[in-house]
Amino acid sequence: MAAAAEPGARTWPGGGSPRPGSPASSPVLGGGGRARPGPGAERAGARPPAPAAALGHSFRKVTLTKPTFCHLCSDFIWGLAGFLCDVCNFMSHEKCLKHMKIPCACVAPSLVRVPVAHCFGPRGLYKRRFCAVCRKGLEAPALRCEVCELHVHPDCVPFACSDCRHCHRDGHQDHDTYHHHWREGNLSSGARCDVCRKTCGSSEMLAGLRCEWCGLQAHPVCSSAITPECSFGRLRSMILPPACVSLVSRNFSKMHCFRIAETPAPDPGEGDDSVDGSAVAGPGREVLASPESSKQTLKIFDGNDTVRRNHFRLVTVPRLARSEEVLEAALRAYYVSEDPCDFELQALPPPEQAGESGARGKARTGGAAGDEGSRGPGSRDPVPEAWIIRARPRTQEVLRIYPAWLKVGVACVSIRVTPQSTSRTVVLEVLPLLGRQAESPESFQLVEVLMGSRQVQRTVLADEEPLLDRLRDIRQTSLRQMSQTRFYVAESQAVVPHVSLFIGGLPPGLASQEYGPLLQEAVGTKADVVAVSHVYPSQGAVVLDVACFAEAERLYMLVKDTAVQGRPLTALVLPDVLHMKLPPDCCPLLVFVNPKSGGLKGRDLLCSFRKLLNPHQVFELTNGGPLPGFHVFSQAPRFRVLVCGGDGTVGWVLGALEEIRHHLACPGPSVAILPLGTGNDLGRVLRWGAGYSGEDPFSVLVSVDEADAVLMDRWTILLDAHEACGTENSVADVEPPKIVQMNNYCGIGIDAELSLDFHQAREEEPGKFTSRFHNKGVYVRVGLQKISHSRSLHKEIRLQVEQQEVELPSIEGLIFINIPSWGSGADLWGSDNDARFEKPRIDDGLLEVVGVTGVVHMGQVQGGLRSGIRIAQGSYFRVTLLKAIPVQVDGEPWVQAPGHIIISAAGPKVHMLKKSKQKPRKAGGGPKEARVDTFPAPEGDTK
């Protein structure tokens, strides 16, 4: 917390607001009307031990009416009594109170080491998950951070700590040694403590701790026995260390920095962006009390900001509750742990009565809740009354000041602020306390930091800023904002603005010098602060170096709404990888995920990999393609690649890798596959399986780390059409030659025709093609429709192999195969020995040519009853098309006009990763050195 009252015993005023209001009631014991001490103070019959009080908890003894577990040790609470915190709903054994390690939600913001905002995705249903603020189950749609394992109710978002993972250097408290980043609860029910080996997880409550970098799990008490430094665990050789990533993101949110798609505007109750009229419950999910009941529900506002937005909290207490109970309940609803003596409640008149509020708008300072005329306990008015919490005027205050540097020996210092205190006087007073008295005070400044759960905002205060007035204004705006505000003493060093913006979607094939003027015309780039650092003409993309934060933000927002030559542009904020800082045993993994593949599995994997690795090394292919990822890793001396998608996605990434290879410091990164498509033939050959079926993402990453390096041929196909397809009156329009790359196979004839029909069906109704089973069913249907089809393909094409004419048998389809898997795992070449041909390999520099006689033959091949007709084997092929014929390459079909198709080797072989046959090591395995990919030269290979 940025400010706190002076220490001392709490006293209670003789009067306060006469209106009742209460905290959320516990599911174990409802709230009562008895006056009680504030958070952390003594209470009759239950004196909280010092550790619990120091951590802000307000425990009271409650009677249990259902099976209940302790949130600290995760064991069952035997007997009929437990201890419940009225503020955060923490439940504990009496014996566990003296070992308390978990802070209450009201003081948790003050314990955050380095404030980092969260990236909340869209609302979703998370079964057996619990809110990190109120500790209640997430029964309704809730929010989850896309970078860490924080789960919260939508109305608890404003009270969540800004304690997300620190994933890069941003110029604020950067350091090279990282400590464990503990996240409480939401572990699997079978999770075991890595210290005592006992169960620490639970599906019944929020219990247990887990480091979100290394994956260590422990009881809160046991965590103190673990060394604070984090080694990043089993995946440390694959994780891009945060100290090796730099991104100064002053004007960009965390969502922009991690390239996470923006969600729609938050629903009512979701923090600072809530809309007017939002009503949210207090910590216990309150609802309006009926007029006949002995309780009533109140609207509670915490400042001018919530009044303006009409964003309130609902609390319920008995109608005859004393005024101090009302105030105490209102403070608990906003997780305020300061002394209630420093606050008062003011009645807020309805909008239609705002002009004649009179005495009702004044602070209530005496009497009981039922003393106010017609609004007393007998009232039948169902509309809840509105009240606003106001801080009483203060002549002085104790303020905590934090050092903006890390190696100082103290977390913060407390000083007394008076009406004469300014930012400059505070700096002068604080520097000696922090051991910096020998340095010039002119080189330091006071920085105000608002630690919001969605965004951390920093403001440099003017030297003559009166601090007591500043604190009063913050409290007038929002008490919650005051509890999330810190003040830092920082060195006055000029931050050199530097933002890398990736701009995609530009016209490809232009000269490098043409892209600058093109952007100048489209978005008005300023030449004095914007420079083009990298140009990728073949993909129509550039990277801009922007030396002004405001200009970078303007360009980012403008480019996303701009189109050039009818094509929308893409803008991404890219980090800088500090390759000189990479540890020698680190070989980071660059992950590409196609969220459109595999139904919803691609989206889930994207979120899982962001949490298991550094989110800066995970890229969504629908947002700029693979080029941004390769650019970020271009200076890394070594790295590997994981592609999550179908065979078409793998080909897309391999094609981009081939184009950018000469820009990479690591010329041949090895590529692993997580198959999410329908056929997944390349994934089958490399032992990654027929398709992803929900395996643990951590096990997938371990398998990638254990995988063996292999080489694979890649082929170039030149399409040289003599005339365009579909011309009328035989008027030929010459098409320019086109080049495509092939990894798996190329089909001409019936095979491509079925793929084309499937592709057209998917284009018409893309929403139906979300499962592998449905996709295969469509393939069967279109195949049955072609079962009697015959076009005598051997009469419509000519084939040359190594400059030699090859006579074709009677076939309906001609297929060139590079891997021993076709059509979802079928062996088209067959396993029989043949003296005419060599045994096929994926790195032998040869393609196998096979023919099929029709749909029935293809079905027999896929059923394992037959193999294809072996025709030829070679490294150079020329096919002459006499008519327009369907053609498909790696599952991408089209109708090719008459002309020539030339297939030849495509330069160097690609480095792939083949899943090892040995079982992956467990998460607790010992240290493992970074693997070095070595490739034995194939016999007789001339490439």
N, C-alpha and C positions, 0 to 999 in steps of 0.2 A: 504494500500500500504506500501511497505517496505521503499521506499524512496520518497522524495518529494523535489521540489525546494524550495528555500527560498520564503517566502511570499513577495508580492509586485506587483505593476502594471506590466502587461505584455507589452513588447515592441516588435517591429517587425524588423527583419533584413532587410538591404537594398538589400540583394540578397539571393538566395537559389537555389534549383534545378529548372532548366528551364522547366522541363517537367510537363504537367498538370496531375492531379489526383484528384479525388473527392470522397466524401463520398457517401453512398447510398442515392439516391434521395427519397424523401417522396412521398407516394401515393397521398398526397394532393397538394404538391408544389414541383416541381423538383428543383434540386440544381442549383445555379447560379454561375456566374463567378465573382461576386463582392467580393472584399476583405472584410473579416469580422474578428472580434475579435475571440479569442479562447474560449473554454468552460468556462462558468461561468463569462465571462467578460461583460462589458456594450456594448450595440449595439444601433445604431441610431434608434430612435423611439420605442425602447423596452428595458427598463432598468429592468433586472430581479431582483426581490426582494432578500434580503439577504438569506432567507431560500433556495431558488432555487439555488443560486450561491454556497452556502456552500455545497450543496449536489451534486455539479459537473455538473448540467444541463447547457446547452447552448441554452436558449430559444430565438426564434425569432417569430415575428408576421407573420402569414401566412393567405392567403385567402382560405376559405373553398369552395370546389366545390361539396361536397356531404355530406350527413348527418354524423355528427361526434359527439362523446361522449368524455367527460372529463375522463381521466384515474384516477383522484384523487377522485372525488365525484360520478362518474359514471352517471352524468346527461347529458342531451343533451346540446350541445353548440349552443345557439341561435345566429343568426346573421351570418355574413360572415367572421369573424375573430376569430382565435384561436392562441394559443401559442404552438409551436412545438420545442422540444429539437432535435438539429441536430445530437446528438450523439446516443441517445437511442430511439428516436421517441416517447417520452412521449408527449401527447397532453393534454392541460389544458385550463380551463377558465382563464381569466386575474385575476379574483377575487380569484382563488384558488392558484395562484402562491405564495402568502404570507403565505399560510398554508401548503406548500410543505413538505411532510414527506417521499416520496419515493426517494432513491438515484439514481443517474444516474449509468448506467452500468460501466462507467469508474472509479468510486470511490467505487462501492459496495464492491470489495474485501477488502478494508481497513476497512470496518465496520463489517466484520465477527467477531463474538465474539470468537468462538472456531472453527477452520477450520476442517471440516469433509468432506471427498470425497464422491462423488455420485456413485451409482451403476446403470449404464445405461444398459437397456435391449436391445433386438433387435429392429430394426426400425419397426414402425407401423404407421397406419393412425389414427390420433386423431382429430376428427371433432370438430370444434368450440373450439379449444385450441390454446393458444398463446405462443410464445417463450418468456422465461423469460429474455433473453438478448436483442434482438432487438425489442421485443414487437409486432412482425408481426404474422399473422396467420400461423398455421401449415398446409399448403395446400398440401404439399408433405410428403412422409414418414419422420417421425421425431423420436426423441429419448425421452424416459421418464425414470426417475429414479425409480427403483424398491422399494425404501424405502420411498421416499417423493414425492410430487406432482410437481416436477420440470419437465417442458417440454421445449425442445430446438430443434432448427434446428441442423442438423449434423455439419454444418460449424460454428455454434455458441458455440459448446461444449468447445473449448479452452478458451473461454471468460466467461464461467459460473463460478459463485462463488462456492467455496467449502463450502457450507452452508447446507449440509444435516443434518438430525437429529443425535444427539449424543446419541447413544443407549446403550453404555456400558462404564465402567471405563477402561481406557487404560494407566493410569499413567501420562497423560498429562491434566492438569487443571481439574481434577476430582472434583466433588462437589455433595452435597446431595440435594440441592434445584435447581429445574429446572424452567427456565423462559419459557414464551410462545415462540414457534418456528413459527414465522409468515412466511407464503408463500403468495406471491401476485398473485391474479388473478386465472383464470380458475375455478371460482365458478359457481354454477348453476345460471341461469338467475333469479330464484326466491329467491336467498339467501338474507336474511335480516340481517342487522347489529344488533348485540346483545346489542348495546348501545342505538342507536336512533330508532331502529326498522324499519328503511327505507331500501329500496332495496340497496344492496351493490354489488351484483353480476351482471354479464353481459355476454352475448354471442357475443358481438360486439367488445370487447377489453379487455385488461388485466386490471382488476380493482378489488378492494376489497382485504381484508386480511383474512387469515384463519390460526388458530393455528393447526399445524399438530399433536399435542398431544391431546388436549382437544376438538378440533373442533369449538372453538369460531370463529365467523365471525364478521368483523367490517370494517368500512371505515378506511383508514389510519389515518385521523384526529381523529376519535373516539377511535382508539386503545390506544391513550395516556391516556384515562380515565379508562383503564383496569389495574388492579394490575399486575405487571410484573410476579409474581410467577404463575406457571401453576399447576392446581390441577388434570390434566389428564382427567377431564370431567366425563361424564356419565359412561365411561368404566374403571374408575380408579381402581375398585376392580378386574378387569380382566387383566389389563396391568401389565407386568413384569417391575417394575421400573428400569430405566437405572442405578440408583445408586446401584442396587442389582445384577448387572451383571459385571463380570470382564473378560476382554480379552486383553492381551497384544499382539498386532498383528503387531509387527515391520516388519516382512518379508512377510506379507500376505496382499492382497488387500481386499477391503471391500466385493467384490464378494465372496471371499473365506470365510471371517468371517461370512457372512450371508447365506452361502451354496447356493448361487444363481448360476445357470448354466452359464458357460462362453459363451459369444456370439462370433461369428466369428470375425476375425480381422476387425477393423473399416474400413469403406469405406473412400475414399479420402476426406480429409477435417475434419475428426473427431479427431482432437487433435493430441497428440504426437505420436500416432501410425500410422499416415497416411502414405500412400505409395508414391513413386515418381510419379511426374506428376499430382498431385492433384491441381485443380483450383477451388477456391471457391469465391463467390461473397462477396461484402462488406455488411454492415448492411441493405442495401435496395435491396438485391438480384440483383446485377448488371449483365448485359450481355454485350458482346462486342458491341461497337458502330460501325456503318457502316462507311466505308471510306469517303462517301460523306457527312456525317453529320458534324456539327460544333463542335462536341465533339470527344474525343478519350478516349479509355480505356487503363489503365496501370496495369501492374502486380506490386504489392507492397510486398516486403519481409520485415520482421522486425528483421532479424538477421541471423547469420551463420546457425543456425539450420534449419530455413525455407528454406534457399537457398539449403542446403544439401538435404533436403527432397523434394525440388521443390514444396513447399506448400505455395501458395501466395494468396493474396486478390486482387480482381478486383475493381478498382475505376474509375469513369468517370467524366470528367470536360470539359469545353470548351477548344479548342486548344489554345486560346489566354490567358488562365488564367495566372495570375502572379505566380511567384515562391513560394511566401509565402502561396498562396492558395493551391498549390500542396502539400506542406509540411503539411499544416493544415489538408487537406483531408486525406492524408496518415495516420496521427496520429489518426484521428477519426476512420478510418477503423480498427485500432487495439485497439480502446478504450483507448488511452493514453491521460491522462489529464494534463500532465506536460507542461511547457512552451515551445512552438515551438522554442524559441530562443536557446534552449539547444540541438537542433537536426538539421540534414541536410540530404538531399537525395543524394545518389550516384547512378550513372547509373550502371546497371549490364549488361555486354555484353552478347550476346548469347553464348552458349557453343562453337560453332565453331569459334567464334571470341575472346574467352577468352585469347588466347595467344597474340593478337595484340590489346588489348583494348585501350592502350595508354591513351590519355587524357580523353576518354569517361568514364573511370572508376573512374576519380577523382570527388571529390565533386563539385556540381554546386553551385556557390556562387553569381552569378550576372546575370542580363538580364531577359527577359521575356520568357515565354514558347515557343514562336514561333521563337526564335532567333537562333535555332540550325539547320541551313542548310536544307538538304533534309528531315529531320524528322519533319519539321514544319507543319503548318496547312494544307498545300496543299498536304501532303503525302497521297498516296493511299495504303500504306502498311497495310494489315489487321492484321498483327501480333502485339499484344500489346507490348510496351516496358516494360522492367523490371527495377525496382528501389529498392534500399534497404535503409531503414531508419537507420541512424547512429547517435549515441549520440556524441556531441562535447566533446572534452577533458575538464575535470573539475579539478580544483586545490583544491576544497573543496566541501563539500556536506552536506546537512542536512538529518540526518537519524533518523527514528523513531525506538525506542527500546521498546519492549513490555515485561512486567513481565510474567513469566511462571506460577505464582501463581495468584489466583483470588482476594483474599481479600487484596488489596493494595490501593484502593481509586482512582487510576488514570488508564486510559486505556493504555497510553503510554507516553514516554518522548522523546523529540527531542534533538539531540546533533549534533554538527558540526564535520564532519569527514575530516581530512587532510591527506596528504601523510604519516605523521608520526603515524597516528592512527592504532592501532592493536586491535585484539579481547580483549587482556588483558587490554589495556588502556581504551577501551570503557566500560568494566565491572567496572573498578575503578571509572570512571566518572559517571556511571549510578546508582550505588548502593545508594549513598547519596540522589539522586533525588527520589528514590523509598522508602526511609525510612529504608534502610538496612545497613546504614553506620557502625553500631556497629558490624556487622558480618564480618568474615574473607573473603576477596575477593577470596581466594584460593578455597573456597567451591562453587564458581559460575563459570559458563561457558556461552559462547555465542553460541546460536543455530540458524542455518539458516533453515527456514521452507519454502518449495515451496508448495504453496496451489493450486495444480492442481485440476481440476474438477473431475478427475478420481482417483487421488492418491495424498495424502499429504506426502511429503518426508521431513525428518528431518536430518540435518547434523550438527554435533558438530564441530565448527571451532577451529583450533589450536590457542594457545595463541598468537603466533607471526604472525598470518595471517594479511597481510595489507588489511584493509577494503576498502580503495579507489580502489585498484587494483581489489578486489573481486567484487565490484559493477560494475566496468568497464567491467570485463569479463562476468558478467551476462547480461549486456546490449548488448555486442557484440554477445552473443548467441541468445538472444531474448528479445525484449522490453516487450512483453507480459509476459514473465517469470519474468522480473524485477517487473512488476506491481503486480505479484502474490507472491512475496517473502517477508517474514517478518523475523525480527531478534528478538529473545527472550533471555532474561537473565534468566537462569535456574540454580537451585541448582545442584551441581555435585554429584548426588546420584546414586549409582550403581543399575541398574535395574536387579532384579533377573529373569533370563529367565525361563518362565514356559508356555508351550504350550501343550494342551490336543489334541491328535490326535486319532480319531476313525478310526479303520481299520476293514472293513467288507469284506465278501466274502471268509473267510478262511474255511478250512474243519471243519464241525461241529462234535461234539462228541468226540473230543480229550481231553486228560487230561490237566488240566490248565497249568501245567509246560511244556507242549509240544509246546505251541504257541510261547514262546520266541525264542527257537532255530529255529522254522520254519520261523519266520520273519528274524532272523539273516541270514539264508541261502538265503531267497528270496530277501531281500533288503539291507542286510548288516548293520543292526542297530548297533550303537555303545553303548556298555554296560555301559560306563562311564557316558553318558549323556541321555540314554534312559532306561526307566523302564516301565514294564507292570503293570499298576495300577488296571485295572479291566479286568476280563475275563468272557465272556459269551459263554461257550462251546456249548450250545444247538443251538445257532444261528451263530456260527463260527465268533465271533467278539471279539476284544480286544480294550482297550483304553490305549494309551501310554502317559506317562508323559515325555516330552522332555525338558531338561534343557539347550538347546542351540538353538538360533533362526535359525542359518544357518542349523543345522542338521534337525530341524523341517521342514524347507522349502525343503530341499533335499528329506526327506522321503515323504513329501506330493506329490511332483511332480513325484517321482519314483514309489510310490505305485499305482498311477492312471494308470500307463503303465505296471503294473505287473500282472501276472496271476499265481495262485497256483492250481495245479492239474486241469488245464483247466478252472478255474473260475477266471474272472477278479476281482481284489480287488477294494475296495472303500475306499477313504480317506476323512475325514471331520475334519475341525477345530472346536472344541467345546468350548463354553464359560463356565465359572464357575458361578453358581448362588450363590450369597452370602445370604444364607437362613436366617442367623441371622439378616440381615438388612430388611427383608420383613416386611412391616407394618402389624399390627394386623388385619386390615380390608381388607387385600389383599389376594385374592384367584386366582392366575394367571391362565389363560387359555392356555393349551397346544394344538396347532392346528396342525392336520395332514391333508394334502391335496394330493389327488391322481390326478395329472394333466391329466392323461389319461381318467379319468371318465368324463362323461357329455360333450363330445366334447371339445370345447375350453373353457368351463365355468370353469373347474378346474384350468386352467392356470390363468384366470382372477381373480378368487377368491384368488389364492395364492398371487397375487400382491396386491389385496385389503386388505387382512388380514395383510400383512406386513406393510401397511401404517396405518391401524387403531390400530394395537397393536405394541409391540416391535418385530422387525423381528427375534430376537433371540428365540421367542416362537412359530414360525411358521416353520414347517418342511415339506419338499417335500418327499413323500413316495417313489418315484422312485429313490431317491438319498440316499440309505442306509437303507430304511425301517423305522419302528417306533422306533427301539431300540435307536438310537442316542437321540431322543427327551426324552424318558423315562430316559435315563442316565443323561441328563442335569438337569432334574427335580427330580432326585432321592433323593436329600436332602431337597427338599421343603416340609415343614410340611403339606401343603394343596395345592391342585391344581385340576383343572377340565380338561377334554379332549373334544375336538371337532374333529370329524372325518368327512371329506368331501370326499365322495365316495359312491360306491354301497355297497350292503350287503356283498360282498366278501371282500371289503376293511375294513369294520367294523369288520368282523371276523378276519382278519389279525391283526388288532390293538389289539383286545381283546385277541387274542392268545399270542401276544408279552407281553401284560400287565400281563397275568397269569404267564408267565415264569419269568418275572422280579419282580413280586410282592414282593418277600422276600428281594429285594434290595432297596425298596422304603421306605422313611420315612412316606409317606402317603399311607397306604396299599390299600385303596379302593377308588381311584379317580373316580368320576362320569363321564360318557361318554355321550355326546350329538352327534347327527347325523345331517349332512346336506346332504340329499340324492342326489347323482349324477348318480346313476346307472339306470338300466332298470326296475327291479321289485320294489326295495326299500320297501320290505315288512316290515322290522323292522322299517324303518322310518315312515311308515304309522301307525303302531301300537303305536308308541311313539308320534304321532301327528306332526311329522316334515314334513309331506306331501308326495305326490306321487313322487315328484322330484323337484329339484331346477329349477325355471323358471325365474331367473333374479331378485330376490328380492334384496333390498338394503343390502349390507353386514353389514352395521351398525345395521340395524334392526334385522338381524340374530343374531348378537352378543348380542343385548339387550334381544332377546328371550331366548338365552342360559342362560343369567344371571337370567332371571325370571323363568326358568324351574323348575319343581318339580322333586325331587329325587325318583326313584323307583328301585326295585330289579328285576332281571331277572335270571331265571335258565340257566345253561350252561351244555352241555352234552358231554361226552367222548364216542367216537365210536372206538372200537377195531376191526380191520380188520385182521382176522386170516385165510389166504387162505391155502388150503390144497395142491394146485398145481397152477403153473403159467398159465396165460391165453395164448392161442395160441400155445401150445406145439404140436409137431408132433409125430405121432405114439404112442400117449397116454403115452409118457414118462414124468413123473411129475417132475417139478423143484419146490421144496418147496420155497415159498416166506416167508421172515421174517414177523412177525406180525407188523402192522402199526397202529398208533393211530392218529385220527383226532378229532377236536373239532367241535361241532355243536351249533349254536345259534338259527336258524330259523326252519329248517326242513331238513329231510333226505328222499330221494325218491329212491325207488327200482322199476325197470320195465319201463313202458312207459313214465313216467314223466322224469326219468333220461335219457332215450333214446332221447327224444326231446332236452333236454339240451345238450347232447353230440353232436348231429347233428349241433346245433347252435354254439357250441364251435368250432367244426371243420371248419365250414364256416367262422367264425371270424378269425381263425388261417390262413386260406388261403388268405383272403383279409381283413386285419385289417383296412385299410384305409377307407373302406366303412361303418364301424360300429362306426359312430361318433354321431348318434342322437338316442334318445329314440324311436322315431316313426319308423325309419328304423329297429331297433333291433326287435321291436314287429312284424313288417311285416315279418321278417325272421322266427320268431317263428311260425306265422300263416302258412307260406309256408311249413315248415318242418312238421307241424302238419297235414296238408292236405295230405302230402305224406304218413303218417302213419295211415290214417283214417280207412283203412281196415286191418290193421295189427292185428294179434292175436297170442299170444304165451302161453296163459293159465298159467299165472304167479303162480297161486295158486297151480299148480302141480310141480313147480320147486323150491319152497321154503318151509320152515317150520318155524313157529313162536311160540316162548315161551314168555309168559308174567308172571313175578314174579314166574318163575320156573314151570309155568303151560302151557301145550300145548293148543294152540288156533286154532280151525278149521277155515280155511279161506274160504270165499265165492268165487265165480267165478269172479276173478278180473284180470286186466292187469297191475295194479300199486299199490304199497303199500307205504304209506307216513306217516312218523312220524313227527308231528307238535308240535312246542314249543310255537308258537305265533299264534294269530287268524288272520293271513293273509298269503296267499299263491298264487303264480302265479300272482303277480302284484295286490294284494288287494282282492282276492277272499276269502270268508269264507268257507273253506273246511269242517269244523266240523259242521257248521250250528248253528242256534240260538234256535232250538227247545229244550224243556226240555226233559230230559231222566233220569228216576229214576235209571238206571244202572250206570250212570256216574256222576261225579261231574262237576260243571261248570268250564270250563277251565280258568286258569289264567297263566300269564307268570312267576309267582313266587310260584306256588303251588307245585313244586317238582314232577310234573307228565307230561308225554308226552301222546298225543292223537294219536291213530293209525287209519288211514282212508284208505279205498280202493277206486280205480276208475276202471271202466270197460273198458275204452278206451279213445281215443281222443275225441269222441263225448261227452262223459260224462264230460271230463275235460273242454270242451268248454261250456257246460251247467252250470258247476260250476262257471266259470269265468263270465258268463253272468248273474248270480244270479238266474237261473231257478231251479237249484237243489243243493244239497249238497252231500258230499262224503258218502260212506258207513262206518258208525261207527263200528269199530272192537274191540278196547280195549283201556284201559287207565292204565298207570302204571309208575313205576320208574326204572324197570330193564327189558331189552328185549334181547332175543337171537334169531337171524335169521340164519337159515341154508340154504345156497345156494347149490342146487344140480347141477347147471350149471353156466357157466359164464354169468353174468347179468349186465346191466348198472346200476350204482349207482351214485347218486349226493348228495352232502352235501352243503347246502347254495349256490347252483348254480354252484358248481365245480364238473363236471361229470368225470367219468372214467368207464372202464369195470372191474368189480370185479370178480376174479377167484372163483371157487367153494370153499366153506369153511364156516366159521362162522363170523357173525357180532354181536358184543355185545355192547349194548347201555346202559350207566349208567350215574348217576349224576356226574358232574365234580367239586367236591369240593365246595368252597363257591360260593354264588351267585355273579353276577356282578352288579355293581351300574350303573344304566342308568339315563338319564335325559329325562323327558317327558315334552313336550312343554305345557306351561300353557295356559288355555283357556282365561285368561284375556289378554287384549291388552297390548303390551309392552309400557313402558313409553317413552316419547319423549326425545330427546337429551338434552333438557334443564331442565330435572327433577332435583329435589333436591338431597341432599346427600343420599347415599344408603349404608347400611352396607353390608359387605360380607356375602353371604348366607352360612349357615351351613347345609349340607345334612344330614337329619335324615331319617331313614327307619323304619317304623313300622314292627314289626315281624308278618309275615303271620300266620293266625290261622292254627294250626295243622302242622306247618312246622318243620320238624325234622332235616333239614340240617343246 
